[in-house]
């Protein structure tokens, strides 16, 4: 039976007198039936939901998001990621993600065979490499809402409140169809052997581990961090899937640039791909969008290459370009940072220094 897993969730909720769980998964089942073309059955379920006593409390079929009892801030933000969203992944990462999605989609079959999985994924790597986008992509492919934990609300200054907040959020996620996403995971899961951490924060890690262990085996949990070395060793064992996101390689950068410049022409895209070596996806997007804005204002669908390169320099190397150093020192420092980008002509455009003097400075520094 195709929707057996969802139906079992509804039955479990009924047995436990958990009306919010019944409503949430009934709504999910109705949506899946519509996708299958069985609109009549979906409408019957929807009518039952509308006539239930809890429909006034949960008109959307889902629970209200939990809040911190003191600040009243929501513990998570809920979004519905677009199923048409674009993401460019390294082939090895893409294969791992595809396998993860396949296992989640076939969870009932795997459980029946006695080889079920815990759908927990840990994504790690430098900032700006698409960790949050990957979490959204997974949620969109599974056609589930994404609950992104808000660390500013989860972490409380009051003794014991952080652990309670974590428990409330995990219980909420366990009782509805969703993907729970813990961004900046190191804020909650820092190693307990860190001598600089106080006892309360170490207790938070214990609470976090306990809540992960108590999650139902079909609740999808994704965590992301820029600082994987800070994570407690016990945390790693909780995640069967570990995805390392690195700076985009040449083929991925080309896909990103083509997507971000969609509808606009760039005469030498291979050159742009080469120049952006070492850039993360966030910076590449920022550069491309800045170039598109310039073209829009110029009422042209052709990207001005010179202005695009200047924008790359200004965004990526602003700490040097806008520093207090002399032009001579800046020129030598920039050339050392990125030989492909900082040609004599571009340095001339940036600083107004003659090409002859720039050549002398570069030759003297080499």
Secondary structure as UniProt FT lines:
FT   TURN            2..3
FT   HELIX           4..15
FT   TURN            16..17
FT   HELIX           19..35
FT   TURN            36..37
FT   HELIX           39..51
FT   HELIX           53..56
FT   TURN            59..60
FT   TURN            69..71
FT   STRAND          76..79
FT   TURN            83..84
FT   HELIX           91..105
FT   HELIX           107..112
FT   TURN            113..114
FT   STRAND          120..124
FT   TURN            127..128
FT   HELIX           131..142
FT   STRAND          146..149
FT   HELIX           151..154
FT   TURN            159..160
FT   HELIX           161..174
FT   STRAND          179..182
FT   HELIX           185..187
FT   TURN            192..193
FT   TURN            195..196
FT   HELIX           199..214
FT   TURN            217..218
FT   STRAND          220..225
FT   HELIX           228..230
FT   HELIX           233..237
FT   STRAND          241..244
FT   HELIX           250..260
FT   TURN            261..263
FT   TURN            267..268
FT   HELIX           269..275
FT   TURN            276..278
FT   HELIX           281..297
FT   TURN            298..299
FT   HELIX           305..316
FT   HELIX           318..321
FT   HELIX           327..337
FT   TURN            339..341
FT   HELIX           344..351
FT   HELIX           355..365
//
